Amino acid sequence: MPDELGGAVGIERWELLQKAKGDMDPFLLDGIKLTHGTKDKPTIIRSVCDTRTIGCVCDDDATTVRYIELCMGETRRCQCGHFFKLVDADAEV
Ligand SMILES: [Zn+2]
């Protein structure tokens, strides 16, 4: 009888392997802490897909979330001026 990892394939297997390595939020569903967010040092967003939609709460008083679609390798600027870059989930940054 295979264990949970032995029976898992595809993205489910990748998720279990990341959790085994200590990354308990491999899909970044818990939210991320913003970094510098400049054009030269954008906030890095990881993804296993070629595109990812993110939500930016542009300031502390914002009552809405601004959604931005990122493409792999692309750096995009939110209307608030914060830069985000989408990189492969396994990439070294
Ligand atoms: Zn923003």
PDB file of the backbone (N, CA, C, O) and the ligand in Angstrom, with CONECT records:
HET     ZN  A 101       1
ATOM      1  N   MET A   1       0.852  -1.187   0.000  1.00  0.00           N
ATOM      2  CA  MET A   1       0.000   0.000   0.000  1.00  0.00           C
ATOM      3  C   MET A   1       0.890   1.240   0.000  1.00  0.00           C
ATOM      4  O   MET A   1       1.653   1.441   0.945  1.00  0.00           O
ATOM      5  N   PRO A   2       0.810   2.089  -1.054  1.00  0.00           N
ATOM      6  CA  PRO A   2       1.661   3.291  -1.083  1.00  0.00           C
ATOM      7  C   PRO A   2       1.206   4.316  -0.049  1.00  0.00           C
ATOM      8  O   PRO A   2       0.024   4.416   0.280  1.00  0.00           O
ATOM      9  N   ASP A   3       2.194   5.085   0.459  1.00  0.00           N
ATOM     10  CA  ASP A   3       1.826   6.175   1.362  1.00  0.00           C
ATOM     11  C   ASP A   3       1.240   7.329   0.539  1.00  0.00           C
ATOM     12  O   ASP A   3       1.089   7.209  -0.677  1.00  0.00           O
ATOM     13  N   GLU A   4       0.914   8.430   1.190  1.00  0.00           N
ATOM     14  CA  GLU A   4       0.270   9.547   0.495  1.00  0.00           C
ATOM     15  C   GLU A   4       1.132  10.063  -0.651  1.00  0.00           C
ATOM     16  O   GLU A   4       0.610  10.335  -1.732  1.00  0.00           O
ATOM     17  N   LEU A   5       2.439  10.203  -0.441  1.00  0.00           N
ATOM     18  CA  LEU A   5       3.328  10.705  -1.478  1.00  0.00           C
ATOM     19  C   LEU A   5       3.467   9.699  -2.614  1.00  0.00           C
ATOM     20  O   LEU A   5       3.503  10.081  -3.784  1.00  0.00           O
ATOM     21  N   GLY A   6       3.545   8.430  -2.275  1.00  0.00           N
ATOM     22  CA  GLY A   6       3.715   7.393  -3.292  1.00  0.00           C
ATOM     23  C   GLY A   6       2.545   7.313  -4.248  1.00  0.00           C
ATOM     24  O   GLY A   6       2.717   6.920  -5.402  1.00  0.00           O
ATOM     25  N   GLY A   7       1.356   7.678  -3.790  1.00  0.00           N
ATOM     26  CA  GLY A   7       0.171   7.627  -4.638  1.00  0.00           C
ATOM     27  C   GLY A   7      -0.133   8.936  -5.331  1.00  0.00           C
ATOM     28  O   GLY A   7      -1.047   9.000  -6.154  1.00  0.00           O
ATOM     29  N   ALA A   8       0.620   9.993  -5.014  1.00  0.00           N
ATOM     30  CA  ALA A   8       0.336  11.311  -5.583  1.00  0.00           C
ATOM     31  C   ALA A   8       1.089  11.513  -6.889  1.00  0.00           C
ATOM     32  O   ALA A   8       2.226  11.068  -7.039  1.00  0.00           O
ATOM     33  N   VAL A   9       0.444  12.187  -7.826  1.00  0.00           N
ATOM     34  CA  VAL A   9       1.087  12.511  -9.104  1.00  0.00           C
ATOM     35  C   VAL A   9       0.844  13.979  -9.423  1.00  0.00           C
ATOM     36  O   VAL A   9      -0.018  14.626  -8.828  1.00  0.00           O
ATOM     37  N   GLY A  10       1.625  14.496 -10.381  1.00  0.00           N
ATOM     38  CA  GLY A  10       1.419  15.845 -10.896  1.00  0.00           C
ATOM     39  C   GLY A  10       1.578  16.923  -9.837  1.00  0.00           C
ATOM     40  O   GLY A  10       2.479  16.864  -9.001  1.00  0.00           O
ATOM     41  N   ILE A  11       0.689  17.909  -9.884  1.00  0.00           N
ATOM     42  CA  ILE A  11       0.794  19.074  -9.018  1.00  0.00           C
ATOM     43  C   ILE A  11       0.580  18.701  -7.547  1.00  0.00           C
ATOM     44  O   ILE A  11       1.140  19.336  -6.655  1.00  0.00           O
ATOM     45  N   GLU A  12      -0.231  17.671  -7.301  1.00  0.00           N
ATOM     46  CA  GLU A  12      -0.435  17.221  -5.926  1.00  0.00           C
ATOM     47  C   GLU A  12       0.875  16.681  -5.358  1.00  0.00           C
ATOM     48  O   GLU A  12       1.198  16.930  -4.196  1.00  0.00           O
ATOM     49  N   ARG A  13       1.635  15.940  -6.177  1.00  0.00           N
ATOM     50  CA  ARG A  13       2.932  15.416  -5.734  1.00  0.00           C
ATOM     51  C   ARG A  13       3.897  16.570  -5.451  1.00  0.00           C
ATOM     52  O   ARG A  13       4.595  16.570  -4.437  1.00  0.00           O
ATOM     53  N   TRP A  14       3.930  17.559  -6.362  1.00  0.00           N
ATOM     54  CA  TRP A  14       4.802  18.718  -6.166  1.00  0.00           C
ATOM     55  C   TRP A  14       4.471  19.405  -4.849  1.00  0.00           C
ATOM     56  O   TRP A  14       5.374  19.764  -4.093  1.00  0.00           O
ATOM     57  N   GLU A  15       3.178  19.591  -4.564  1.00  0.00           N
ATOM     58  CA  GLU A  15       2.757  20.235  -3.321  1.00  0.00           C
ATOM     59  C   GLU A  15       3.235  19.441  -2.108  1.00  0.00           C
ATOM     60  O   GLU A  15       3.740  20.023  -1.148  1.00  0.00           O
ATOM     61  N   LEU A  16       3.081  18.128  -2.144  1.00  0.00           N
ATOM     62  CA  LEU A  16       3.506  17.296  -1.011  1.00  0.00           C
ATOM     63  C   LEU A  16       5.021  17.335  -0.834  1.00  0.00           C
ATOM     64  O   LEU A  16       5.515  17.330   0.294  1.00  0.00           O
ATOM     65  N   LEU A  17       5.771  17.373  -1.962  1.00  0.00           N
ATOM     66  CA  LEU A  17       7.229  17.456  -1.871  1.00  0.00           C
ATOM     67  C   LEU A  17       7.664  18.785  -1.266  1.00  0.00           C
ATOM     68  O   LEU A  17       8.595  18.824  -0.461  1.00  0.00           O
ATOM     69  N   GLN A  18       6.996  19.882  -1.648  1.00  0.00           N
ATOM     70  CA  GLN A  18       7.338  21.193  -1.088  1.00  0.00           C
ATOM     71  C   GLN A  18       7.060  21.213   0.409  1.00  0.00           C
ATOM     72  O   GLN A  18       7.850  21.757   1.179  1.00  0.00           O
ATOM     73  N   LYS A  19       5.949  20.627   0.824  1.00  0.00           N
ATOM     74  CA  LYS A  19       5.623  20.586   2.252  1.00  0.00           C
ATOM     75  C   LYS A  19       6.619  19.721   3.008  1.00  0.00           C
ATOM     76  O   LYS A  19       6.961  20.028   4.150  1.00  0.00           O
ATOM     77  N   ALA A  20       7.092  18.637   2.385  1.00  0.00           N
ATOM     78  CA  ALA A  20       8.103  17.791   3.017  1.00  0.00           C
ATOM     79  C   ALA A  20       9.411  18.554   3.205  1.00  0.00           C
ATOM     80  O   ALA A  20      10.171  18.269   4.131  1.00  0.00           O
ATOM     81  N   LYS A  21       9.677  19.533   2.319  1.00  0.00           N
ATOM     82  CA  LYS A  21      10.885  20.353   2.427  1.00  0.00           C
ATOM     83  C   LYS A  21      10.715  21.480   3.452  1.00  0.00           C
ATOM     84  O   LYS A  21      11.671  22.190   3.763  1.00  0.00           O
ATOM     85  N   GLY A  22       9.491  21.640   3.973  1.00  0.00           N
ATOM     86  CA  GLY A  22       9.276  22.659   4.998  1.00  0.00           C
ATOM     87  C   GLY A  22       8.486  23.859   4.517  1.00  0.00           C
ATOM     88  O   GLY A  22       8.178  24.746   5.313  1.00  0.00           O
ATOM     89  N   ASP A  23       8.142  23.915   3.218  1.00  0.00           N
ATOM     90  CA  ASP A  23       7.341  25.021   2.697  1.00  0.00           C
ATOM     91  C   ASP A  23       5.869  24.643   2.842  1.00  0.00           C
ATOM     92  O   ASP A  23       5.325  23.914   2.013  1.00  0.00           O
ATOM     93  N   MET A  24       5.226  25.143   3.901  1.00  0.00           N
ATOM     94  CA  MET A  24       3.847  24.745   4.180  1.00  0.00           C
ATOM     95  C   MET A  24       2.828  25.550   3.376  1.00  0.00           C
ATOM     96  O   MET A  24       1.627  25.296   3.472  1.00  0.00           O
ATOM     97  N   ASP A  25       3.293  26.518   2.584  1.00  0.00           N
ATOM     98  CA  ASP A  25       2.385  27.315   1.748  1.00  0.00           C
ATOM     99  C   ASP A  25       2.970  27.432   0.341  1.00  0.00           C
ATOM    100  O   ASP A  25       3.275  28.540  -0.103  1.00  0.00           O
ATOM    101  N   PRO A  26       3.134  26.313  -0.370  1.00  0.00           N
ATOM    102  CA  PRO A  26       3.809  26.364  -1.676  1.00  0.00           C
ATOM    103  C   PRO A  26       3.054  27.155  -2.734  1.00  0.00           C
ATOM    104  O   PRO A  26       3.669  27.600  -3.703  1.00  0.00           O
ATOM    105  N   PHE A  27       1.761  27.347  -2.591  1.00  0.00           N
ATOM    106  CA  PHE A  27       0.992  28.110  -3.579  1.00  0.00           C
ATOM    107  C   PHE A  27       0.780  29.557  -3.152  1.00  0.00           C
ATOM    108  O   PHE A  27       0.040  30.293  -3.804  1.00  0.00           O
ATOM    109  N   LEU A  28       1.423  29.971  -2.060  1.00  0.00           N
ATOM    110  CA  LEU A  28       1.343  31.348  -1.556  1.00  0.00           C
ATOM    111  C   LEU A  28      -0.096  31.789  -1.325  1.00  0.00           C
ATOM    112  O   LEU A  28      -0.470  32.916  -1.650  1.00  0.00           O
ATOM    113  N   LEU A  29      -0.885  30.905  -0.769  1.00  0.00           N
ATOM    114  CA  LEU A  29      -2.280  31.233  -0.511  1.00  0.00           C
ATOM    115  C   LEU A  29      -2.451  32.029   0.776  1.00  0.00           C
ATOM    116  O   LEU A  29      -3.505  32.623   1.002  1.00  0.00           O
ATOM    117  N   ASP A  30      -1.416  32.047   1.628  1.00  0.00           N
ATOM    118  CA  ASP A  30      -1.496  32.790   2.878  1.00  0.00           C
ATOM    119  C   ASP A  30      -1.188  34.275   2.693  1.00  0.00           C
ATOM    120  O   ASP A  30      -1.219  35.037   3.659  1.00  0.00           O
ATOM    121  N   GLY A  31      -0.894  34.686   1.475  1.00  0.00           N
ATOM    122  CA  GLY A  31      -0.522  36.072   1.243  1.00  0.00           C
ATOM    123  C   GLY A  31       0.981  36.232   1.381  1.00  0.00           C
ATOM    124  O   GLY A  31       1.654  35.382   1.966  1.00  0.00           O
ATOM    125  N   ILE A  32       1.497  37.310   0.848  1.00  0.00           N
ATOM    126  CA  ILE A  32       2.935  37.541   0.907  1.00  0.00           C
ATOM    127  C   ILE A  32       3.209  38.897   1.514  1.00  0.00           C
ATOM    128  O   ILE A  32       2.371  39.800   1.494  1.00  0.00           O
ATOM    129  N   LYS A  33       4.409  39.012   2.056  1.00  0.00           N
ATOM    130  CA  LYS A  33       4.836  40.294   2.597  1.00  0.00           C
ATOM    131  C   LYS A  33       5.501  41.069   1.459  1.00  0.00           C
ATOM    132  O   LYS A  33       6.376  40.544   0.771  1.00  0.00           O
ATOM    133  N   LEU A  34       5.086  42.305   1.269  1.00  0.00           N
ATOM    134  CA  LEU A  34       5.671  43.108   0.206  1.00  0.00           C
ATOM    135  C   LEU A  34       7.122  43.423   0.529  1.00  0.00           C
ATOM    136  O   LEU A  34       7.475  43.693   1.677  1.00  0.00           O
ATOM    137  N   THR A  35       7.963  43.383  -0.514  1.00  0.00           N
ATOM    138  CA  THR A  35       9.366  43.754  -0.347  1.00  0.00           C
ATOM    139  C   THR A  35       9.529  45.160  -0.910  1.00  0.00           C
ATOM    140  O   THR A  35       8.589  45.955  -0.881  1.00  0.00           O
ATOM    141  N   HIS A  36      10.711  45.465  -1.419  1.00  0.00           N
ATOM    142  CA  HIS A  36      10.985  46.811  -1.927  1.00  0.00           C
ATOM    143  C   HIS A  36       9.926  47.257  -2.938  1.00  0.00           C
ATOM    144  O   HIS A  36       9.396  48.365  -2.855  1.00  0.00           O
ATOM    145  N   GLY A  37       9.631  46.374  -3.891  1.00  0.00           N
ATOM    146  CA  GLY A  37       8.609  46.691  -4.875  1.00  0.00           C
ATOM    147  C   GLY A  37       9.020  47.737  -5.884  1.00  0.00           C
ATOM    148  O   GLY A  37       8.171  48.379  -6.502  1.00  0.00           O
ATOM    149  N   THR A  38      10.337  47.915  -6.058  1.00  0.00           N
ATOM    150  CA  THR A  38      10.807  48.856  -7.071  1.00  0.00           C
ATOM    151  C   THR A  38      11.002  48.111  -8.386  1.00  0.00           C
ATOM    152  O   THR A  38      10.920  46.883  -8.431  1.00  0.00           O
ATOM    153  N   LYS A  39      11.259  48.859  -9.456  1.00  0.00           N
ATOM    154  CA  LYS A  39      11.457  48.214 -10.755  1.00  0.00           C
ATOM    155  C   LYS A  39      12.666  47.285 -10.712  1.00  0.00           C
ATOM    156  O   LYS A  39      12.641  46.209 -11.308  1.00  0.00           O
ATOM    157  N   ASP A  40      13.735  47.697 -10.005  1.00  0.00           N
ATOM    158  CA  ASP A  40      14.942  46.867  -9.919  1.00  0.00           C
ATOM    159  C   ASP A  40      14.797  45.738  -8.906  1.00  0.00           C
ATOM    160  O   ASP A  40      15.428  44.691  -9.053  1.00  0.00           O
ATOM    161  N   LYS A  41      13.974  45.939  -7.881  1.00  0.00           N
ATOM    162  CA  LYS A  41      13.770  44.912  -6.853  1.00  0.00           C
ATOM    163  C   LYS A  41      12.279  44.700  -6.650  1.00  0.00           C
ATOM    164  O   LYS A  41      11.723  45.087  -5.623  1.00  0.00           O
ATOM    165  N   PRO A  42      11.630  44.079  -7.644  1.00  0.00           N
ATOM    166  CA  PRO A  42      10.178  43.865  -7.532  1.00  0.00           C
ATOM    167  C   PRO A  42       9.857  42.813  -6.476  1.00  0.00           C
ATOM    168  O   PRO A  42      10.704  41.992  -6.124  1.00  0.00           O
ATOM    169  N   THR A  43       8.644  42.848  -5.984  1.00  0.00           N
ATOM    170  CA  THR A  43       8.166  41.774  -5.120  1.00  0.00           C
ATOM    171  C   THR A  43       8.010  40.527  -5.984  1.00  0.00           C
ATOM    172  O   THR A  43       7.323  40.549  -7.005  1.00  0.00           O
ATOM    173  N   ILE A  44       8.653  39.441  -5.565  1.00  0.00           N
ATOM    174  CA  ILE A  44       8.660  38.205  -6.342  1.00  0.00           C
ATOM    175  C   ILE A  44       7.409  37.391  -6.036  1.00  0.00           C
ATOM    176  O   ILE A  44       7.083  37.132  -4.877  1.00  0.00           O
ATOM    177  N   ILE A  45       6.723  36.999  -7.088  1.00  0.00           N
ATOM    178  CA  ILE A  45       5.558  36.132  -6.995  1.00  0.00           C
ATOM    179  C   ILE A  45       5.926  34.826  -7.674  1.00  0.00           C
ATOM    180  O   ILE A  45       6.401  34.829  -8.810  1.00  0.00           O
ATOM    181  N   ARG A  46       5.711  33.715  -6.995  1.00  0.00           N
ATOM    182  CA  ARG A  46       6.052  32.409  -7.569  1.00  0.00           C
ATOM    183  C   ARG A  46       4.788  31.745  -8.109  1.00  0.00           C
ATOM    184  O   ARG A  46       3.683  31.937  -7.602  1.00  0.00           O
ATOM    185  N   SER A  47       5.004  30.945  -9.174  1.00  0.00           N
ATOM    186  CA  SER A  47       3.859  30.248  -9.751  1.00  0.00           C
ATOM    187  C   SER A  47       4.322  28.993 -10.469  1.00  0.00           C
ATOM    188  O   SER A  47       5.436  28.935 -10.990  1.00  0.00           O
ATOM    189  N   VAL A  48       3.473  28.010 -10.490  1.00  0.00           N
ATOM    190  CA  VAL A  48       3.735  26.805 -11.273  1.00  0.00           C
ATOM    191  C   VAL A  48       3.095  26.927 -12.655  1.00  0.00           C
ATOM    192  O   VAL A  48       3.261  26.046 -13.499  1.00  0.00           O
ATOM    193  N   CYS A  49       2.363  28.018 -12.885  1.00  0.00           N
ATOM    194  CA  CYS A  49       1.695  28.247 -14.176  1.00  0.00           C
ATOM    195  C   CYS A  49       2.360  29.432 -14.879  1.00  0.00           C
ATOM    196  O   CYS A  49       3.165  30.142 -14.276  1.00  0.00           O
ATOM    197  N   ASP A  50       2.023  29.641 -16.146  1.00  0.00           N
ATOM    198  CA  ASP A  50       2.618  30.727 -16.925  1.00  0.00           C
ATOM    199  C   ASP A  50       2.029  32.082 -16.581  1.00  0.00           C
ATOM    200  O   ASP A  50       2.642  33.110 -16.868  1.00  0.00           O
ATOM    201  N   THR A  51       0.855  32.104 -15.973  1.00  0.00           N
ATOM    202  CA  THR A  51       0.248  33.366 -15.561  1.00  0.00           C
ATOM    203  C   THR A  51      -0.292  33.206 -14.139  1.00  0.00           C
ATOM    204  O   THR A  51      -0.565  32.099 -13.676  1.00  0.00           O
ATOM    205  N   ARG A  52      -0.435  34.347 -13.467  1.00  0.00           N
ATOM    206  CA  ARG A  52      -1.026  34.315 -12.133  1.00  0.00           C
ATOM    207  C   ARG A  52      -1.683  35.660 -11.861  1.00  0.00           C
ATOM    208  O   ARG A  52      -1.112  36.714 -12.143  1.00  0.00           O
ATOM    209  N   THR A  53      -2.863  35.609 -11.323  1.00  0.00           N
ATOM    210  CA  THR A  53      -3.565  36.826 -10.950  1.00  0.00           C
ATOM    211  C   THR A  53      -3.311  37.082  -9.472  1.00  0.00           C
ATOM    212  O   THR A  53      -3.505  36.204  -8.632  1.00  0.00           O
ATOM    213  N   ILE A  54      -2.876  38.292  -9.171  1.00  0.00           N
ATOM    214  CA  ILE A  54      -2.607  38.658  -7.787  1.00  0.00           C
ATOM    215  C   ILE A  54      -3.505  39.833  -7.410  1.00  0.00           C
ATOM    216  O   ILE A  54      -4.016  40.542  -8.277  1.00  0.00           O
ATOM    217  N   GLY A  55      -3.687  40.026  -6.124  1.00  0.00           N
ATOM    218  CA  GLY A  55      -4.437  41.165  -5.631  1.00  0.00           C
ATOM    219  C   GLY A  55      -3.523  42.053  -4.823  1.00  0.00           C
ATOM    220  O   GLY A  55      -2.796  41.572  -3.954  1.00  0.00           O
ATOM    221  N   CYS A  56      -3.548  43.339  -5.098  1.00  0.00           N
ATOM    222  CA  CYS A  56      -2.730  44.310  -4.370  1.00  0.00           C
ATOM    223  C   CYS A  56      -3.653  45.205  -3.548  1.00  0.00           C
ATOM    224  O   CYS A  56      -4.544  45.860  -4.089  1.00  0.00           O
ATOM    225  N   VAL A  57      -3.431  45.224  -2.248  1.00  0.00           N
ATOM    226  CA  VAL A  57      -4.108  46.199  -1.390  1.00  0.00           C
ATOM    227  C   VAL A  57      -3.169  47.400  -1.360  1.00  0.00           C
ATOM    228  O   VAL A  57      -2.182  47.422  -0.625  1.00  0.00           O
ATOM    229  N   CYS A  58      -3.494  48.376  -2.162  1.00  0.00           N
ATOM    230  CA  CYS A  58      -2.530  49.428  -2.492  1.00  0.00           C
ATOM    231  C   CYS A  58      -2.099  50.293  -1.309  1.00  0.00           C
ATOM    232  O   CYS A  58      -0.967  50.777  -1.297  1.00  0.00           O
ATOM    233  N   ASP A  59      -2.936  50.497  -0.347  1.00  0.00           N
ATOM    234  CA  ASP A  59      -2.516  51.229   0.847  1.00  0.00           C
ATOM    235  C   ASP A  59      -3.319  50.734   2.043  1.00  0.00           C
ATOM    236  O   ASP A  59      -4.306  50.014   1.891  1.00  0.00           O
ATOM    237  N   ASP A  60      -2.884  51.129   3.227  1.00  0.00           N
ATOM    238  CA  ASP A  60      -3.495  50.613   4.455  1.00  0.00           C
ATOM    239  C   ASP A  60      -4.976  50.950   4.573  1.00  0.00           C
ATOM    240  O   ASP A  60      -5.733  50.216   5.208  1.00  0.00           O
ATOM    241  N   ASP A  61      -5.390  52.054   3.967  1.00  0.00           N
ATOM    242  CA  ASP A  61      -6.781  52.486   4.068  1.00  0.00           C
ATOM    243  C   ASP A  61      -7.658  51.976   2.931  1.00  0.00           C
ATOM    244  O   ASP A  61      -8.851  52.273   2.888  1.00  0.00           O
ATOM    245  N   ALA A  62      -7.075  51.212   2.011  1.00  0.00           N
ATOM    246  CA  ALA A  62      -7.831  50.745   0.849  1.00  0.00           C
ATOM    247  C   ALA A  62      -8.973  49.825   1.277  1.00  0.00           C
ATOM    248  O   ALA A  62      -8.815  48.979   2.158  1.00  0.00           O
ATOM    249  N   THR A  63     -10.108  50.007   0.645  1.00  0.00           N
ATOM    250  CA  THR A  63     -11.261  49.152   0.938  1.00  0.00           C
ATOM    251  C   THR A  63     -11.516  48.162  -0.190  1.00  0.00           C
ATOM    252  O   THR A  63     -12.453  47.366  -0.128  1.00  0.00           O
ATOM    253  N   THR A  64     -10.680  48.216  -1.220  1.00  0.00           N
ATOM    254  CA  THR A  64     -10.806  47.286  -2.335  1.00  0.00           C
ATOM    255  C   THR A  64      -9.443  46.682  -2.645  1.00  0.00           C
ATOM    256  O   THR A  64      -8.404  47.165  -2.194  1.00  0.00           O
ATOM    257  N   VAL A  65      -9.483  45.622  -3.422  1.00  0.00           N
ATOM    258  CA  VAL A  65      -8.257  44.968  -3.870  1.00  0.00           C
ATOM    259  C   VAL A  65      -8.143  45.177  -5.379  1.00  0.00           C
ATOM    260  O   VAL A  65      -9.106  44.963  -6.115  1.00  0.00           O
ATOM    261  N   ARG A  66      -6.977  45.591  -5.829  1.00  0.00           N
ATOM    262  CA  ARG A  66      -6.750  45.770  -7.263  1.00  0.00           C
ATOM    263  C   ARG A  66      -6.083  44.495  -7.801  1.00  0.00           C
ATOM    264  O   ARG A  66      -5.026  44.090  -7.318  1.00  0.00           O
ATOM    265  N   TYR A  67      -6.702  43.880  -8.790  1.00  0.00           N
ATOM    266  CA  TYR A  67      -6.183  42.629  -9.330  1.00  0.00           C
ATOM    267  C   TYR A  67      -5.324  42.885 -10.551  1.00  0.00           C
ATOM    268  O   TYR A  67      -5.654  43.714 -11.400  1.00  0.00           O
ATOM    269  N   ILE A  68      -4.209  42.157 -10.629  1.00  0.00           N
ATOM    270  CA  ILE A  68      -3.243  42.305 -11.715  1.00  0.00           C
ATOM    271  C   ILE A  68      -2.907  40.907 -12.224  1.00  0.00           C
ATOM    272  O   ILE A  68      -2.674  39.995 -11.431  1.00  0.00           O
ATOM    273  N   GLU A  69      -2.882  40.740 -13.537  1.00  0.00           N
ATOM    274  CA  GLU A  69      -2.468  39.455 -14.097  1.00  0.00           C
ATOM    275  C   GLU A  69      -1.010  39.554 -14.513  1.00  0.00           C
ATOM    276  O   GLU A  69      -0.626  40.434 -15.283  1.00  0.00           O
ATOM    277  N   LEU A  70      -0.203  38.635 -13.991  1.00  0.00           N
ATOM    278  CA  LEU A  70       1.221  38.600 -14.305  1.00  0.00           C
ATOM    279  C   LEU A  70       1.510  37.449 -15.247  1.00  0.00           C
ATOM    280  O   LEU A  70       0.876  36.397 -15.163  1.00  0.00           O
ATOM    281  N   CYS A  71       2.464  37.643 -16.143  1.00  0.00           N
ATOM    282  CA  CYS A  71       2.936  36.578 -17.026  1.00  0.00           C
ATOM    283  C   CYS A  71       4.346  36.185 -16.592  1.00  0.00           C
ATOM    284  O   CYS A  71       5.083  37.011 -16.053  1.00  0.00           O
ATOM    285  N   MET A  72       4.723  34.927 -16.824  1.00  0.00           N
ATOM    286  CA  MET A  72       6.010  34.397 -16.378  1.00  0.00           C
ATOM    287  C   MET A  72       7.166  35.265 -16.879  1.00  0.00           C
ATOM    288  O   MET A  72       7.274  35.538 -18.074  1.00  0.00           O
ATOM    289  N   GLY A  73       8.026  35.694 -15.953  1.00  0.00           N
ATOM    290  CA  GLY A  73       9.199  36.481 -16.279  1.00  0.00           C
ATOM    291  C   GLY A  73       8.935  37.969 -16.427  1.00  0.00           C
ATOM    292  O   GLY A  73       9.867  38.760 -16.567  1.00  0.00           O
ATOM    293  N   GLU A  74       7.675  38.345 -16.397  1.00  0.00           N
ATOM    294  CA  GLU A  74       7.306  39.741 -16.622  1.00  0.00           C
ATOM    295  C   GLU A  74       7.291  40.517 -15.304  1.00  0.00           C
ATOM    296  O   GLU A  74       6.881  39.994 -14.267  1.00  0.00           O
ATOM    297  N   THR A  75       7.745  41.770 -15.361  1.00  0.00           N
ATOM    298  CA  THR A  75       7.624  42.679 -14.226  1.00  0.00           C
ATOM    299  C   THR A  75       6.523  43.678 -14.561  1.00  0.00           C
ATOM    300  O   THR A  75       6.568  44.328 -15.606  1.00  0.00           O
ATOM    301  N   ARG A  76       5.532  43.803 -13.675  1.00  0.00           N
ATOM    302  CA  ARG A  76       4.421  44.742 -13.897  1.00  0.00           C
ATOM    303  C   ARG A  76       4.272  45.672 -12.712  1.00  0.00           C
ATOM    304  O   ARG A  76       4.566  45.320 -11.570  1.00  0.00           O
ATOM    305  N   ARG A  77       3.811  46.855 -13.018  1.00  0.00           N
ATOM    306  CA  ARG A  77       3.636  47.888 -12.008  1.00  0.00           C
ATOM    307  C   ARG A  77       2.155  48.042 -11.710  1.00  0.00           C
ATOM    308  O   ARG A  77       1.338  48.178 -12.621  1.00  0.00           O
ATOM    309  N   CYS A  78       1.814  48.020 -10.428  1.00  0.00           N
ATOM    310  CA  CYS A  78       0.450  48.300 -10.010  1.00  0.00           C
ATOM    311  C   CYS A  78       0.223  49.813 -10.108  1.00  0.00           C
ATOM    312  O   CYS A  78       1.183  50.580 -10.178  1.00  0.00           O
ATOM    313  N   GLN A  79      -1.022  50.236 -10.111  1.00  0.00           N
ATOM    314  CA  GLN A  79      -1.302  51.670 -10.182  1.00  0.00           C
ATOM    315  C   GLN A  79      -0.775  52.423  -8.968  1.00  0.00           C
ATOM    316  O   GLN A  79      -0.576  53.636  -9.031  1.00  0.00           O
ATOM    317  N   CYS A  80      -0.545  51.716  -7.862  1.00  0.00           N
ATOM    318  CA  CYS A  80       0.005  52.370  -6.670  1.00  0.00           C
ATOM    319  C   CYS A  80       1.520  52.564  -6.780  1.00  0.00           C
ATOM    320  O   CYS A  80       2.119  53.228  -5.933  1.00  0.00           O
ATOM    321  N   GLY A  81       2.143  51.994  -7.812  1.00  0.00           N
ATOM    322  CA  GLY A  81       3.569  52.168  -8.015  1.00  0.00           C
ATOM    323  C   GLY A  81       4.409  50.978  -7.597  1.00  0.00           C
ATOM    324  O   GLY A  81       5.624  50.986  -7.790  1.00  0.00           O
ATOM    325  N   HIS A  82       3.785  49.946  -7.023  1.00  0.00           N
ATOM    326  CA  HIS A  82       4.517  48.773  -6.571  1.00  0.00           C
ATOM    327  C   HIS A  82       4.740  47.828  -7.748  1.00  0.00           C
ATOM    328  O   HIS A  82       3.827  47.584  -8.537  1.00  0.00           O
ATOM    329  N   PHE A  83       5.973  47.292  -7.863  1.00  0.00           N
ATOM    330  CA  PHE A  83       6.305  46.370  -8.952  1.00  0.00           C
ATOM    331  C   PHE A  83       6.256  44.928  -8.460  1.00  0.00           C
ATOM    332  O   PHE A  83       6.664  44.627  -7.338  1.00  0.00           O
ATOM    333  N   PHE A  84       5.753  44.047  -9.314  1.00  0.00           N
ATOM    334  CA  PHE A  84       5.681  42.616  -9.035  1.00  0.00           C
ATOM    335  C   PHE A  84       6.304  41.864 -10.205  1.00  0.00           C
ATOM    336  O   PHE A  84       6.210  42.299 -11.353  1.00  0.00           O
ATOM    337  N   LYS A  85       6.938  40.735  -9.909  1.00  0.00           N
ATOM    338  CA  LYS A  85       7.516  39.904 -10.971  1.00  0.00           C
ATOM    339  C   LYS A  85       7.126  38.456 -10.722  1.00  0.00           C
ATOM    340  O   LYS A  85       7.213  37.957  -9.601  1.00  0.00           O
ATOM    341  N   LEU A  86       6.693  37.791 -11.786  1.00  0.00           N
ATOM    342  CA  LEU A  86       6.309  36.380 -11.689  1.00  0.00           C
ATOM    343  C   LEU A  86       7.489  35.511 -12.082  1.00  0.00           C
ATOM    344  O   LEU A  86       8.060  35.682 -13.159  1.00  0.00           O
ATOM    345  N   VAL A  87       7.857  34.575 -11.210  1.00  0.00           N
ATOM    346  CA  VAL A  87       8.952  33.646 -11.498  1.00  0.00           C
ATOM    347  C   VAL A  87       8.459  32.228 -11.271  1.00  0.00           C
ATOM    348  O   VAL A  87       7.450  32.000 -10.603  1.00  0.00           O
ATOM    349  N   ASP A  88       9.199  31.271 -11.848  1.00  0.00           N
ATOM    350  CA  ASP A  88       8.854  29.871 -11.694  1.00  0.00           C
ATOM    351  C   ASP A  88       8.955  29.468 -10.222  1.00  0.00           C
ATOM    352  O   ASP A  88       9.840  29.931  -9.503  1.00  0.00           O
ATOM    353  N   ALA A  89       8.064  28.625  -9.794  1.00  0.00           N
ATOM    354  CA  ALA A  89       8.011  28.235  -8.380  1.00  0.00           C
ATOM    355  C   ALA A  89       9.308  27.588  -7.910  1.00  0.00           C
ATOM    356  O   ALA A  89       9.655  27.695  -6.734  1.00  0.00           O
ATOM    357  N   ASP A  90      10.024  26.926  -8.796  1.00  0.00           N
ATOM    358  CA  ASP A  90      11.259  26.234  -8.420  1.00  0.00           C
ATOM    359  C   ASP A  90      12.500  27.073  -8.659  1.00  0.00           C
ATOM    360  O   ASP A  90      13.606  26.623  -8.358  1.00  0.00           O
ATOM    361  N   ALA A  91      12.353  28.286  -9.195  1.00  0.00           N
ATOM    362  CA  ALA A  91      13.502  29.108  -9.533  1.00  0.00           C
ATOM    363  C   ALA A  91      14.217  29.619  -8.276  1.00  0.00           C
ATOM    364  O   ALA A  91      13.599  29.901  -7.249  1.00  0.00           O
ATOM    365  N   GLU A  92      15.543  29.725  -8.400  1.00  0.00           N
ATOM    366  CA  GLU A  92      16.329  30.346  -7.336  1.00  0.00           C
ATOM    367  C   GLU A  92      16.251  31.847  -7.521  1.00  0.00           C
ATOM    368  O   GLU A  92      16.496  32.350  -8.618  1.00  0.00           O
ATOM    369  N   VAL A  93      15.917  32.563  -6.471  1.00  0.00           N
ATOM    370  CA  VAL A  93      15.837  34.027  -6.577  1.00  0.00           C
ATOM    371  C   VAL A  93      16.788  34.666  -5.599  1.00  0.00           C
ATOM    372  O   VAL A  93      16.872  35.892  -5.530  1.00  0.00           O
TER     373      VAL A  93
HETATM  374 ZN    ZN A 101      -1.213  48.361  -5.709  1.00  0.00          ZN2+
END
